[in-house]
Amino acid sequence: MERVPKLYVEGKREECVENGRAARECVIIDGNVEVWLKKGDAVPDFIGEKAKFLIKEVYDRFYLYVDRTTNRMSADAVLVLPDGRTRIYLRKGDELMLLPVEGFTKTLIANVGNRVRTGDAFAAVTTRKGEVHYLKPPRNGTVVFIDEITNRPHYVYYILPEE
């Protein structure tokens, strides 16, 4: 069974903190300091009023935080990959590449957290005639989410481009 990344999305202080303790799993970012809290942990005294509170969210709901008309993040977010050490920081306004994978048979090559380059295939599509087409991104980037559209079976890759 494949493990799923953890997603933390910007929320309100009240959603994260109750009576000086973490109401749920969350991350507090105050300047260059990060505090990772589990439910019931005490909130440190040095956390200021301008701190950002990121609350744990179901990873499959990532698409809700991307504006589909501009392909930009609508909130700050942090992805923690299954290895537990690798983190991907997404800021409000970051532009993502949304690349659809549609065809008779689809094969996903790149997974979440993988870096893809312009010459590398991230997916393969087989047509009804048996032709195989490899899909390559227009720019280098990191895969942050793969959305499976169920009403017409295909996928959409969300890729954070490199600067």
N, C-alpha and C positions, 0 to 999 in steps of 0.2 A: 504494500500500500504506500502510495506516495504521500509524503508529508506536505502540508500546506503552509505557506508563509503567514506570519502574523501581520495584521494591519492596525496601525494606530492613526486616528484622524483627529484633527483639531476640533475641540469642543469648548464648552463653557466650564469655568472653574467649578461651578456647583455640580456638574455631572461627574467630576473626578474626585472632589474633596467634600467630605461631610465631617464637621466637628474635629478638624485637624487630622483626619485619617482618610486614606484612600477609600472611596466608596466602591471602586472597581479597579481593574487593572488599567494603569495609565502611565504616561510619560509626561514629565514636566520639564520644559526647556526654558531656562532663564539665562539669556545671554549665551555664553558658551558652556554652560553647565546643564547636564542632563541628569534627571533623577527618575529612575525606573521603579515604579511602585506596584505592589500586588495588593489586592483587596485587604484592607485592615492595617496596612503599613502607615506609620506616622509620617506626616509631611514635614520636611525639615524647616526650621525657622528662617533660614536665609532666603527662601523663595519670595521674590518680590511681587508687586502688583502687576508688572508688565510681562510676567511669565506666560508662556503658552502651555495649554493643557491638551494633550493628545490622548484620546480615549480608545481603548481596544475595540475594534469593530470586526464583524465577520468579513473575512477576506473576499468572499464571493460578491460582496457589495461594493467593491472598489469602483466599478463603473459609475456608481451614483455620485462620485466626487470628481468626475470629469465632465466638463461642459462639452456636449457632443457637437455643438455648432462651431466652437473655436478650438476644440481639442486641447483645452487648457485645464489645469487642476483648479478646482473651485475651493480647495482648502489645503492647508499644510498636512502632510502625511509622512509616516515612516513605515517602511516595509522591513520586517525582520525575516530573513530567509531561514529555511528549516535547519541550516547548520547552527543557528543561534548566534553567530558572530557577525555575519554579513548584514549590513543595513543599507537601505537605499532611502535617501531623503528626497522628498518631493515637496516643493514649495508652491504656495498658491500662485497661479499664473504661469507655472512651468508648462511649456507646450509639449504635448506627446504626439507621436506618430501613431495613428490608428490604421492598421493594415489588415484588410479582410483576406480570409482564406476561404475561397468558394470553389467548388468543383464536384465532380462525381465521387471521387475518393480523395480524402484529405489525409496527409501525414504530417504531424507536427514534429519538427526537428529540434528547434530551440525551446527551452523551457524557461520558466520565470527565474530571473537572476542571471541568465546567460547573456553574454555580450555578443552582439551580432555586428558584423561589418558589411560594407556595401557589396562585397564580392561573395559573401557567405549566404547560403540558403537557410532560411528560418522555417520553411515549410515546403511541402511538395504537393502538387495537385495532379491527379490523373483524370483525364477526360474520358468520355464514354467510348472514344475511339482507341483508348489505351495509351495516348500520348502523355508523357510525364513532363510537367512544367515546374521548375524550381522558383520559388518566390524569394526575392532578395530585397532588403530594405534600401531606400534611397540614400540613407545616411547611417553612419555608425551609431550604435546606441545599446541600451540594456533593456531586456524584456522585463516589464514590471507586472503585467497581467495578461492573461489569455481568457477572453470571454467566449463562452459557447452560446451561440444564439440557437435556441431550441425550436422556434416556430418555423424556421427553415434551416436545417442543420448546416451550419458553418461556424467558423471561428473569426475572432477579431483580435489581433495582437496589439497590445499597448506597449509602445517602446519609447523610453526616455532617451532622446538624442544626446550625443556628446556635444560639448561646446565646440 
